[in-house]
Amino acid sequence: MKTAPNGTHFVTLANGYHLWTQTRGQGEIQLMTLHGGPGGTNEVFENFAERLAPYGVQVTRYDQLGSWYSDQPDWTDPAVREKFLNIPYYVDEVEEVRKQLGLDHFYLLGQSWGGVLAIEYALKYGAHLKGLILSSMIDNLAEYIDHINAIREKMFSPAQVAYMKHIEADHAFDDPKYQQLVAELGEHYLHHAADPQPRHLISTMATAVYNYFQGDNEFVMVGALKDWDRRADIGKITVPTYLTFGGHETMPLAAAQRMQKAIPHATLHITPNAGHGQMLDNPVDYFQHLGEWLAAQNR
């Protein structure tokens, strides 16, 4: 079994770009994490090594190309966008990071967008995995889009929903009232607990990456990801798989239950009193069940 060296390292990819990586912790269980967004950062995982230390887990995290601590390509260049802003590139990037850090027979955890990459990695490079963890990510975007808009219909008044749809039709996404409503959704479903998310004095979001793949926000799914669907292939994942979702989640739990049945060796856990950011909303429950599952696979 290969392990990554502890510490912070910049890896240089074959394409010449540099990615920020950090490995911390001791133990036989090797875990690599993939952050959400698209265009988010690794910071949601910064305490994973401490939280999972009782279970003998070493944690590697990194910022994907275009994200805060790693290199920022010129996304205004159409050739750069075409070459790098696609799922196959980011999946192969995971594999290159794995190789450069010397990991093999490891566990891969994908949160949200990172779960898209984790599913794709398991289907293409599954021979290197000992197990897969999908944190708040289902196997297609169609069910997510339906669910997030059903949440909107339930959460806001008919007048508020009509107002939001009018703003979206006009592409006036900077409208203050609209932004306030979108933020309200985030406080209830993306982060269900009171203000648990990491804060910066400036935005660390790779907005160009998010806009390209997603759109302008969670409701407006017009980006390159909108047609992503692996429902027909999810059963081909043969490694032990842990599915963890928040009980107050932007992802549909019915889809998570279907995935548990479709994946041959899958375990499903619902983190209570938690939204899309489970590890922030209810860390005690999230890390206990994740750690116990990892330890059980390694016996």
C-alpha positions as CSV (number, residue, x, y, z in Angstrom):
1,M,0.0,0.0,0.0
2,K,1.4,3.4,-1.0
3,T,0.8,6.5,1.1
4,A,1.1,10.2,0.4
5,P,3.8,12.2,2.2
6,N,2.5,14.4,5.0
7,G,2.7,18.2,4.4
8,T,1.7,20.8,1.9
9,H,2.9,20.3,-1.7
10,F,2.4,21.9,-5.0
11,V,2.2,19.2,-7.7
12,T,3.1,20.2,-11.3
13,L,0.8,18.6,-13.9
14,A,1.9,17.4,-17.3
15,N,0.0,20.5,-18.7
16,G,2.3,22.8,-16.7
17,Y,-0.2,24.0,-14.2
18,H,0.3,23.7,-10.4
19,L,-2.2,22.4,-7.9
20,W,-2.1,23.0,-4.1
21,T,-2.3,19.7,-2.1
22,Q,-2.0,18.9,1.6
23,T,-1.8,15.5,3.3
24,R,-2.2,15.2,7.1
25,G,-2.7,12.4,9.6
26,Q,-1.4,8.9,10.3
27,G,-2.9,5.6,9.6
28,E,-3.4,2.7,7.1
29,I,-6.6,4.2,5.7
30,Q,-5.8,6.7,2.8
31,L,-8.5,9.1,2.0
32,M,-8.5,11.7,-0.8
33,T,-11.2,14.4,-0.9
34,L,-12.7,16.2,-3.9
35,H,-14.3,19.6,-3.2
36,G,-17.6,20.9,-4.5
37,G,-18.6,23.9,-6.5
38,P,-17.7,23.6,-9.3
39,G,-15.0,26.1,-8.4
40,G,-15.2,25.7,-4.7
41,T,-12.2,25.1,-2.4
42,N,-10.7,22.3,-0.3
43,E,-11.3,24.2,2.9
44,V,-14.5,22.3,3.9
45,F,-12.1,19.3,4.5
46,E,-9.5,21.2,6.6
47,N,-10.4,19.4,9.9
48,F,-11.0,15.9,8.4
49,A,-7.6,14.7,9.5
50,E,-8.3,15.6,13.1
51,R,-11.9,14.3,13.1
52,L,-10.9,11.0,11.5
53,A,-7.7,10.5,13.5
54,P,-9.4,8.1,15.9
55,Y,-10.1,5.8,13.0
56,G,-6.6,5.7,11.6
57,V,-7.2,7.8,8.5
58,Q,-4.7,9.9,6.6
59,V,-6.4,12.7,4.6
60,T,-5.2,14.2,1.3
61,R,-7.1,17.3,0.0
62,Y,-6.4,19.6,-2.9
63,D,-7.8,22.5,-4.9
64,Q,-8.8,21.6,-8.5
65,L,-7.5,23.6,-11.4
66,G,-9.0,27.1,-11.4
67,S,-9.8,26.9,-7.6
68,W,-8.5,29.2,-5.0
69,Y,-5.1,27.9,-4.0
70,S,-4.2,26.3,-7.3
71,D,-3.3,27.9,-10.7
72,Q,-5.9,30.0,-12.4
73,P,-6.0,29.6,-16.2
74,D,-7.2,32.4,-18.4
75,W,-10.9,31.4,-18.7
76,T,-11.5,34.2,-21.1
77,D,-9.6,32.2,-23.7
78,P,-12.0,29.9,-25.6
79,A,-9.2,27.4,-26.3
80,V,-8.5,27.2,-22.6
81,R,-12.1,26.7,-21.7
82,E,-12.5,24.0,-24.3
83,K,-9.5,22.1,-23.2
84,F,-10.0,22.2,-19.4
85,L,-13.7,22.9,-18.6
86,N,-15.0,19.4,-19.0
87,I,-15.6,16.4,-16.8
88,P,-13.0,14.2,-18.5
89,Y,-10.2,16.7,-17.8
90,Y,-11.1,16.9,-14.1
91,V,-11.4,13.2,-13.7
92,D,-7.9,12.7,-15.3
93,E,-6.6,15.4,-13.0
94,V,-7.7,13.3,-10.0
95,E,-5.7,10.4,-11.5
96,E,-2.6,12.5,-12.1
97,V,-2.7,13.9,-8.5
98,R,-3.1,10.3,-7.2
99,K,0.0,9.2,-9.1
100,Q,2.1,12.2,-8.1
101,L,1.3,11.7,-4.4
102,G,1.9,8.0,-4.6
103,L,-1.5,6.9,-3.6
104,D,-3.0,3.5,-4.5
105,H,-5.8,1.3,-3.1
106,F,-7.3,4.4,-1.5
107,Y,-10.7,5.8,-0.6
108,L,-12.1,8.7,-2.6
109,L,-14.6,11.1,-1.1
110,G,-16.5,13.5,-3.4
111,Q,-18.7,16.3,-2.0
112,S,-21.4,17.7,-4.3
113,W,-19.6,18.5,-7.6
114,G,-16.7,16.5,-6.2
115,G,-19.2,13.5,-6.1
116,V,-19.7,13.9,-9.9
117,L,-15.9,13.5,-10.3
118,A,-15.8,10.6,-7.8
119,I,-18.4,8.7,-9.7
120,E,-16.7,9.2,-13.0
121,Y,-13.3,8.3,-11.4
122,A,-14.7,5.1,-10.0
123,L,-16.1,4.1,-13.4
124,K,-12.8,4.9,-15.2
125,Y,-10.1,4.2,-12.6
126,G,-11.9,2.0,-10.1
127,A,-9.0,-0.5,-10.0
128,H,-7.1,2.0,-7.8
129,L,-9.9,2.4,-5.3
130,K,-10.5,0.6,-2.1
131,G,-13.8,2.4,-1.5
132,L,-15.9,5.3,-2.6
133,I,-17.7,8.0,-0.6
134,L,-20.4,10.2,-2.1
135,S,-21.2,13.1,0.1
136,S,-24.4,14.9,-0.9
137,M,-24.3,13.9,-4.6
138,I,-26.6,11.8,-6.7
139,D,-26.0,10.1,-10.0
140,N,-27.7,12.6,-12.3
141,L,-28.7,16.3,-12.5
142,A,-32.2,16.0,-13.7
143,E,-33.6,14.7,-10.4
144,Y,-31.6,17.4,-8.6
145,I,-33.0,20.2,-10.7
146,D,-36.6,18.9,-10.1
147,H,-35.9,18.7,-6.4
148,I,-34.3,22.1,-5.9
149,N,-37.2,23.8,-7.8
150,A,-39.7,21.8,-5.8
151,I,-37.9,23.2,-2.7
152,R,-38.3,26.7,-4.0
153,E,-42.1,26.2,-4.7
154,K,-42.5,25.0,-1.1
155,M,-40.2,27.5,0.6
156,F,-41.3,30.8,-1.1
157,S,-44.7,32.3,-1.8
158,P,-46.1,32.2,-5.3
159,A,-45.4,35.9,-5.7
160,Q,-41.7,35.4,-4.7
161,V,-41.3,32.4,-7.0
162,A,-42.8,34.4,-9.9
163,Y,-40.5,37.3,-9.1
164,M,-37.4,35.0,-9.2
165,K,-38.5,33.4,-12.5
166,H,-39.0,36.9,-14.0
167,I,-35.5,37.9,-12.9
168,E,-34.0,34.7,-14.3
169,A,-35.8,35.2,-17.6
170,D,-34.2,38.7,-17.8
171,H,-30.8,37.4,-16.6
172,A,-30.8,40.1,-14.0
173,F,-29.1,38.0,-11.4
174,D,-27.5,40.9,-9.5
175,D,-31.0,42.1,-8.4
176,P,-30.7,42.6,-4.6
177,K,-34.1,41.1,-3.8
178,Y,-33.3,38.1,-5.9
179,Q,-29.9,37.6,-4.3
180,Q,-31.6,37.8,-0.9
181,L,-34.0,35.0,-1.8
182,V,-31.2,32.8,-3.2
183,A,-29.2,33.4,0.0
184,E,-32.2,32.4,2.1
185,L,-32.3,29.0,0.3
186,G,-28.6,28.6,1.1
187,E,-29.1,29.3,4.8
188,H,-31.8,26.6,5.0
189,Y,-30.6,23.9,2.7
190,L,-27.0,24.3,1.8
191,H,-26.0,25.1,5.4
192,H,-28.8,24.1,7.8
193,A,-27.1,25.0,11.0
194,A,-26.6,28.6,12.1
195,D,-23.7,30.1,10.1
196,P,-21.2,27.2,10.2
197,Q,-19.5,27.8,6.9
198,P,-15.9,29.1,6.6
199,R,-15.6,32.8,6.0
200,H,-13.2,35.0,3.9
201,L,-12.9,38.7,3.6
202,I,-13.0,38.3,-0.2
203,S,-14.7,35.7,-2.4
204,T,-12.7,32.5,-3.0
205,M,-15.2,31.1,-5.5
206,A,-13.9,30.3,-9.0
207,T,-17.0,32.0,-10.5
208,A,-16.0,31.4,-14.1
209,V,-15.8,27.6,-13.4
210,Y,-19.1,27.6,-11.5
211,N,-20.9,29.6,-14.2
212,Y,-19.6,27.4,-17.0
213,F,-20.6,24.1,-15.4
214,Q,-23.7,25.1,-13.3
215,G,-25.1,28.5,-14.4
216,D,-25.7,31.6,-12.3
217,N,-27.0,29.8,-9.2
218,E,-28.5,26.6,-7.9
219,F,-31.9,27.2,-9.6
220,V,-30.6,28.1,-13.0
221,M,-29.0,24.9,-14.3
222,V,-28.0,25.9,-17.8
223,G,-24.3,25.0,-17.7
224,A,-22.4,22.1,-19.2
225,L,-23.4,19.8,-16.3
226,K,-27.2,20.0,-16.9
227,D,-27.4,16.8,-18.9
228,W,-25.0,14.7,-16.8
229,D,-26.6,11.4,-16.0
230,R,-25.0,8.2,-14.8
231,R,-28.1,6.3,-13.7
232,A,-27.5,3.6,-16.3
233,D,-23.9,3.0,-15.1
234,I,-24.0,3.5,-11.3
235,G,-24.4,-0.3,-10.8
236,K,-21.0,-0.8,-12.4
237,I,-19.3,0.6,-9.4
238,T,-18.1,-2.5,-7.6
239,V,-16.0,-1.1,-4.7
240,P,-17.7,-0.6,-1.3
241,T,-19.6,2.7,-1.5
242,Y,-20.8,4.9,1.3
243,L,-23.6,7.4,0.5
244,T,-24.1,10.2,3.0
245,F,-26.8,12.9,2.7
246,G,-28.2,15.6,5.0
247,G,-31.7,15.1,6.3
248,H,-32.5,18.6,5.1
249,E,-30.8,18.4,1.8
250,T,-30.8,20.0,-1.7
251,M,-30.3,16.5,-3.2
252,P,-33.4,14.3,-3.3
253,L,-33.2,11.5,-0.7
254,A,-35.4,9.2,-2.9
255,A,-32.5,9.2,-5.5
256,A,-30.0,8.3,-2.7
257,Q,-32.2,5.4,-1.7
258,R,-32.4,4.2,-5.3
259,M,-28.6,4.4,-5.6
260,Q,-28.2,2.3,-2.5
261,K,-30.1,-0.4,-4.2
262,A,-28.4,0.0,-7.5
263,I,-24.8,-0.1,-6.3
264,P,-23.8,-3.6,-5.3
265,H,-21.9,-2.8,-2.1
266,A,-23.5,0.4,-0.9
267,T,-24.4,1.8,2.5
268,L,-26.6,4.8,3.0
269,H,-26.5,7.2,5.9
270,I,-28.7,10.2,6.5
271,T,-27.1,12.9,8.7
272,P,-29.9,14.4,10.9
273,N,-30.3,18.1,11.3
274,A,-28.0,18.8,8.4
275,G,-28.2,20.3,4.9
276,H,-25.9,20.0,1.9
277,G,-22.9,20.8,4.1
278,Q,-23.3,17.9,6.5
279,M,-19.8,18.0,7.8
280,L,-20.4,21.6,9.0
281,D,-24.0,21.3,10.1
282,N,-23.7,18.1,12.2
283,P,-20.0,17.1,12.4
284,V,-20.4,14.7,15.4
285,D,-22.8,12.5,13.5
286,Y,-21.1,12.9,10.1
287,F,-17.6,12.0,11.2
288,Q,-18.6,9.2,13.6
289,H,-20.5,7.3,10.9
290,L,-18.0,8.0,8.2
291,G,-15.1,6.9,10.4
292,E,-16.8,3.8,11.5
293,W,-17.6,2.8,7.9
294,L,-14.0,3.4,6.9
295,A,-12.6,1.4,9.8
296,A,-15.1,-1.5,9.1
297,Q,-13.8,-1.7,5.5
298,N,-10.2,-1.9,6.6
299,R,-10.6,-4.8,9.0
